[in-house]
């Protein structure tokens, strides 16, 4: 008997979820939500859906790196990263050595490629119901109309029921209303140089410009310039002695040419929903 492609896809998804349950071996316990800038040391609230928007398509790597670092800060592992095949063909495969530099153990990540957006949503919803996972990272590029209020409510309910943290990384998209607990705009920032003795200065730690665009039940509009420290698994202020600064009304992260963050350029991310 020849099985249909839909049946085979559902079977493969069920097998993958079963394997992840066995690998994880432990459930995730949801913690209290981090107030203010506590996310820098404890990551995002567990068992919730959060959104991370790349300020421009050039900030795709910064947005996904930031999302994975959030998971590491929260201890939300193992992780399942689901993306669409065409996005991998266009943007390239995640760089294993770069993920290791972030501090992500290779055995704690499963990368899933799906054929289209409906499959992306199905796999994300199934994975969000699996209590053996710590994180489900859902990468989407472009408008992704299927990630609407209804779909994000389903993801939020699944996350709350299972204890899994869901991070929706949106690239090349404008913020739209959703059920996410928080929404963040992320852009690449210039890292601080490290002194390497006679060899001169070398690039420093991964750095990000971050703005809280929306926080359910709390204030938004605060911006930070931070760097990721994989040894301590936390985000440190990029400028020594600097603290979180409130953004101007209606402001988002601002960019200069080439995707690098500019300190005084016009905003390019809007808050919605």
N, C-alpha and C positions, 0 to 999 in steps of 0.2 A: 504494500500500500504506500502511495506517495503522499507525504504530508504537505499541507499548504505552507507557504512562507510565513504566514501569520502564526500558525501553530508552532513552527520551528522557533520563531523569534520568542514567543511566550515561554517555550520550554527552556531555551537558552537562558532567558532572564531568570527563571525559577532556579535553574541549576547554579547560576552565579550567586544569587542571594543565599542559597543553601551553603555554598562554599564559604562565603563571607561570614556567615553565622559560625561556622566551625573554626575559621581562622581567628575571629575576634575573641570568642570564649568568655566574654564579660559584657555586662550591660553598662549603659551610660547613665549616670545620675545627673539630672538637671540641677543647676545651681542658681543662685540669685543673680539677677541682672546687674552688670557692672555700671555704677553711676558715674557721671562726669567722664573723666579720662581714665577710669580704672581699666578700660578695655586694653590699655597699653600693656598691662601686666597679666591680666586674666583672660584676655580674648573676649569674644562675644558671648552673650547669654546662651547657655546650652539649651537644647530641645526647642529651638526657635528657627524661623526662617529669617535670614538677613540678606540684603542686596548690596552688591558692590558694583558700582558703575565706573568703567574706565572713562576718564574725562574726554579723551580722544581715542580713536583706534590705535594710535601709536603707543598708548598707555596700557595696551592689553596685557603685556608681561607684568607691568607694575600691579595691575588689578588682581591678576591671578596669584602673583607672588604674595601680595598683601593678604589675600583670602587664605592661602595656605599657612602663612605665618600666624594669622588669627587662630587657625585650628591648632597649631602647635602651642600657642600661648595658652589656649584653653584645655590642652590635652585631649582634643577631640579626634582621636584616632582609633581604629584604622579609617582611611578615607577612600571613598569611591568618587572618581572624577569622571563625569559623563559629558561627552561632546559629540557634535555631529561630524560625520566623515568629511564632508566638504570643507569644514572649518580647519580640519587638520591638514587637508591637502593645500589649502590656501595659506595658512599661518604657520604650518610646520608642527612637528611632534614636540611635546614638552621635552626639555633637555635634562636628562637624568642627572648629570653632574651638577647642574644648577640647582635642581631640587635638593640634592644632597648638601650643597652649600647652605641652603636655607635651614638645614637640620632635619629634613624629612627622611626617615628611614625608608629605604626602597621597598622593604617587605610590608610596609604599612599602607601602600597606595595601590589601588587597582584602577586602571584607565579603561573606560568603556567607550567604544565608538558605536554610534547609532546612525541609521541611514537618513533620518529626517527629524523635523521638529516634533511631530506627534510621538515618535519613538522616544525622543529625548524626554518628553513629559511623562510617558508611561514608565520608563526606567527610573526616572527621578522619584516618582511617586512610590514605586515598588521599593526602591532602596531606602527611602525615608521611613518606611514602615519596618525596617530591619533593625532591631535593637542591638545587634552585634556590631553595627557601625558606629563610629564617632562622628563622621562628617560625610555629607553628600555635597559635592561641589558640582553645580550645574552651570556649564559654560554655554552661553548663547551669543551669537553675533547678529547684528542688524536688529530690525524691529521686533522679531519673535512675538508675533501677535498672540500666539497660544499662551504665553506667560501673562495671562490677564488676571483680573481679580479672583475669578473662580478657581483657576489653576493654582494660584498662590495660596488661596485659602485651603485647598486640599493639601498642599505641601506643609502649611503651618499646622494643620490638624494632625497630620501624620507625624511631624516632628515632635509635637507636644505629647502624642501618645507613646512614641517609641523611645524618646530621649535623644534622638539623633539631631545634630545641628545641620541645617541646610543653608548653604551659601550659594546664592544665585549671582554669578558673575556676568554682567551685561557689558558687551563691547559693541561700540558703534550704535548705541541706542539712547534715546531720550528717556528720562525717568517718567514712569506712568504709575497710576494708582495701583496699589497692591496690598496684600495682607502682611507684608514683611514687618517685623518688629522694628528694624532699623534699616536705613539706606545710607550708603557712603559713596562719596565721589573720591576717586584715587587717581593721582598723577605721579609720574616719576619725578624725583628730586635729585639734585646733584649731591653725591655722597661727599663726606668729609675725607680728605686725603689722609692716609696713614704714612707715617715716617718709617722708611725701611733702611735706615743707616746709610751706608755709602751708596746703596742702590737708588737713593732718591725716594720721592713720594710715590705711593701706590694707591689705587682706588680703595675707598673705604667700604663700610658696610652698606647693604641695600637700603636705599632711602626713599621716602614717600612723602608727598603732600596729600593730606587727608582732610576731608570735610564731612562732618555728620550732616547729611541733607534732611534726614527725618528720623525721629525717635518716638516711638509710640509711647504716649503718656509722659513725655519729657521734652526738654528744650532741644533744639537743633541749631545748626548754623555755626558751630564751633569748628575751628581749623587747627591743624597741627602739622608740623614738619618733624618727622620721626625717622629713626633708622632701626633696622631689625638686628637684634643681638641674638644669634643662635645659641650662644653659650648660656645665657640667662633666660632665653625664650621669652623675651619681652621687647617692647618698642621703647627706645630711649629718645628724649627730645634731641633733635638734630643740632640745635643751637644751645650750647651750655648755658644753663640758667634760664632758658626760655620756658614759658608755660603756654597752655592752650589760649588762643586768642579768638574772641568772637568775630564772626564774619560780618561784613556790612550787610544791610538788609538786601535780600535778593541775590547776594553774591554766591558764587560757587568757586571751585578751584579754577585758577587762571593759568593759562599756558602760553609759552613762547613757541617760536617755530621749532619744528623737529620733535615736538612732544615733551620737551623739557619744561619743568614748572617755572613760571615767571612770578616774581613777587608782586608786581603791580600791573599786570596785564588784565584786560577785561575778562569777566567771568564767562564760562562756557557751559556750565551745568546748572540746570534749573531744578528747583524743588517742585514736585507734583504729588498730589495725593496725601 
